[in-house]
């Protein structure tokens, strides 16, 4: 890393025809994807609940006297 220390403080190029996006606009651009966080866990939870309900139905069919 020491061999590149002289490059760390170089000025960054500015492109006048393409202004830099501010942080709020950039965050808003990716906000729809944030809505998907946790979706997979919810689907798995619903699947487990459904499988348990199906298993309970199968048990009632196999042994109707148990219920």
KEVOVO-429722 format. One record per residue (C-alpha): residue number from 1; residue in three letters; z, x, y. Coordinates in nm, 3 decimals. Each point is the difference from the previous one (the first is absolute). Example, Ala and Ser with C-alpha at 12.3 -4.5 7.8 and 13.67 -1.06 7.14 Angstrom:
+-----+---------+---------+---------+---------+
| num | residuo |       w |       u |       v |
+-----+---------+---------+---------+---------+
|   1 |     ala |   0.780 |   1.230 |  -0.450 |
|   2 |     ser |  -0.066 |   0.137 |   0.344 |
+-----+---------+---------+---------+---------+
# end
This chain:
+-----+---------+---------+---------+---------+
| num | residuo |       w |       u |       v |
+-----+---------+---------+---------+---------+
|   1 |     unk |   0.000 |   0.000 |   0.000 |
|   2 |     unk |   0.067 |   0.290 |   0.234 |
|   3 |     unk |  -0.364 |   0.097 |  -0.003 |
|   4 |     unk |  -0.088 |  -0.335 |   0.165 |
|   5 |     unk |   0.278 |  -0.017 |   0.260 |
|   6 |     unk |  -0.238 |   0.096 |   0.278 |
|   7 |     unk |  -0.206 |  -0.313 |  -0.071 |
|   8 |     unk |   0.284 |  -0.250 |   0.022 |
|   9 |     unk |  -0.004 |  -0.026 |   0.380 |
|  10 |     unk |  -0.376 |  -0.024 |   0.048 |
|  11 |     unk |  -0.117 |  -0.288 |   0.223 |
|  12 |     unk |  -0.131 |  -0.299 |  -0.189 |
|  13 |     unk |  -0.351 |  -0.120 |   0.076 |
|  14 |     unk |  -0.034 |  -0.323 |   0.199 |
|  15 |     unk |  -0.305 |  -0.219 |  -0.051 |
|  16 |     unk |  -0.064 |  -0.200 |   0.315 |
|  17 |     unk |  -0.227 |  -0.257 |  -0.166 |
|  18 |     unk |   0.259 |  -0.085 |  -0.263 |
|  19 |     unk |   0.351 |  -0.044 |   0.140 |
|  20 |     unk |   0.292 |   0.051 |  -0.230 |
|  21 |     unk |   0.149 |  -0.320 |  -0.148 |
|  22 |     unk |   0.355 |  -0.072 |   0.109 |
|  23 |     unk |   0.268 |  -0.039 |  -0.266 |
|  24 |     unk |   0.042 |  -0.378 |   0.035 |
|  25 |     unk |  -0.370 |  -0.066 |  -0.052 |
|  26 |     unk |  -0.009 |   0.236 |  -0.294 |
|  27 |     unk |   0.303 |  -0.166 |  -0.160 |
|  28 |     unk |  -0.157 |  -0.343 |   0.052 |
|  29 |     unk |  -0.316 |   0.120 |  -0.173 |
|  30 |     unk |   0.192 |   0.066 |  -0.321 |
|  31 |     unk |   0.248 |  -0.290 |   0.024 |
|  32 |     unk |  -0.192 |  -0.227 |  -0.242 |
|  33 |     unk |   0.047 |   0.257 |  -0.276 |
|  34 |     unk |   0.375 |   0.008 |   0.063 |
|  35 |     unk |   0.011 |  -0.366 |  -0.104 |
|  36 |     unk |  -0.090 |   0.110 |  -0.353 |
|  37 |     unk |   0.316 |   0.209 |  -0.037 |
|  38 |     unk |   0.210 |  -0.148 |  -0.278 |
|  39 |     unk |  -0.277 |  -0.231 |  -0.123 |
|  40 |     unk |  -0.023 |   0.167 |  -0.339 |
|  41 |     unk |   0.375 |  -0.037 |  -0.058 |
|  42 |     unk |  -0.020 |  -0.372 |   0.085 |
|  43 |     unk |  -0.286 |  -0.050 |  -0.244 |
|  44 |     unk |   0.190 |   0.181 |  -0.275 |
|  45 |     unk |   0.312 |  -0.208 |   0.068 |
|  46 |     unk |  -0.200 |  -0.324 |  -0.020 |
|  47 |     unk |  -0.162 |   0.120 |  -0.323 |
|  48 |     unk |   0.339 |   0.073 |  -0.158 |
|  49 |     unk |   0.126 |  -0.344 |   0.104 |
|  50 |     unk |  -0.308 |  -0.166 |  -0.145 |
|  51 |     unk |   0.027 |   0.196 |  -0.325 |
|  52 |     unk |   0.364 |  -0.102 |  -0.034 |
|  53 |     unk |  -0.090 |  -0.366 |   0.053 |
|  54 |     unk |  -0.277 |   0.021 |  -0.261 |
|  55 |     unk |   0.234 |   0.171 |  -0.244 |
|  56 |     unk |   0.259 |  -0.276 |   0.051 |
|  57 |     unk |  -0.266 |  -0.262 |  -0.071 |
|  58 |     unk |  -0.105 |   0.180 |  -0.317 |
|  59 |     unk |   0.362 |   0.011 |  -0.115 |
|  60 |     unk |   0.040 |  -0.376 |   0.062 |
|  61 |     unk |  -0.315 |  -0.066 |  -0.203 |
|  62 |     unk |   0.115 |   0.223 |  -0.287 |
|  63 |     unk |   0.351 |  -0.141 |  -0.016 |
|  64 |     unk |   0.028 |  -0.338 |   0.172 |
|  65 |     unk |   0.359 |  -0.050 |  -0.124 |
|  66 |     unk |   0.122 |   0.299 |   0.203 |
|  67 |     unk |  -0.046 |  -0.179 |   0.335 |
+-----+---------+---------+---------+---------+
# end
